[in-house]
Amino acid sequence: MTIFERVKETANLRKINLQTLAEKSGMGINSIYGWKTKTPSVEKISAVADVLNVSTDYLLGRTDEMNPAQSNNELSGFDEEIMMAFDGKPIPDEDKEKLLEFARFLRSQRGK
């Protein structure tokens, strides 16, 4: 499978067309179609992977796992220690939970 085919298939799974994907990735609206015949730059592959919420290795066909490094923790990579204080004062537990809920919401919106 070519990188173009992998991107197109993943975009379809995410219910996003290639023109919108290109725009969200900071490219011209028909740029991704050029990947049928040209190899995209690392920067463009990375930008598309970020929008699709997959690894660059997945887009390159090096793995069949969309996010092999992602753990089962829905907030993997999210450092809760950062939320321990704000403006030098401790954050109450109920506010920490609200912040975590908001972070979960933001992560769920990435694929939409």
N, C-alpha and C positions, 0 to 999 in steps of 0.2 A: 504494500500500500504506500502510495506517495505521501509526502507531507501535505500536499493540497487535499488529497482524499481524506487523510486523517483529520485535518482541520475542518473540512466540510462536514464530515460525519459527526464530529464532536459539537460543532456549532448547531447542527440539526438536533442533537440530543438536548442541547441547552436552549433550544427554540429561539435561536438568533440567526439572522441571515448574514451572509458573508460581507455584505456592504456595511451593515451596522457594526459587525465585528471589526472590520477594518477601521471605521471611524472611531470606535471606542479604543482601539489600539493605537490611535494617533497616525493613521495612514490615510491615503486617498481611498475613496469608496470602492474602487475596483482593483486595488493593489493585490489583494489575495488571489484574484483570478490569474494574475501573472505568475503565480507559484506553480502553475501547471507546467511551465516551460523553464522557469528560472529558479535558482536556489535563493531563498530569502536570507537576509542577514541574521546574525544571532540576535541582534536587538529586536528585530521585527518578530522573530519566533518567540522570544521571551515576552514581548508585549502581548501577543496573541494568547500565549499560554496563561498569562496573568488574567486576561479578560475571561478566558474559558475555565479558569480555575483548575488547570491541569499542569503537569510538569512538562518541561521542554523535552525531556527524554520520551515522554509519551507521544508528543507531536512528531518527534523524529523517528518513531517506531522502534526505539531501543527497549521499550517495555510496554506491556499491555495493561499495566496498572496506571490509571489516570493520575493518582497521587500516591506513589509508593511510600514516600516518607511521612505521609500524614498518618497520625495515630488515630485510634478510636476516640480519643478525647476530642470533643467537638470544638474545643478551644485550644488545640495544640499550638504551641508557639506563643500563646497569650500569657504574658507574665503577670500573674496576680500580685506579685510583690510590688509592682509599680503602683497598685491601687492602695497600698498600705497607708499612705498619707497624702494630703493635699494641702498646700500652703503651710507646711510644717505641722499640720494637725492630723490626728488619726481620722480615718473615714469610718463611720459607724457601719456595722455588719449589714444592716438593712440597705444602706446605700451601696455597699459593695455588691450585694446581690442584684440591685437594679442596674448597676454598671455592667455586670456579667450578662444579664438578660439583654441589654442593649448590644453588647458585643456579639452575642449569639445571633441576634436579629440581623446585624450588619453582615455577619458571615453568611447567613442563609440567603441574603439578597445578592451576593456576589454572582451566583449562577443564573440569576434571572435577567 
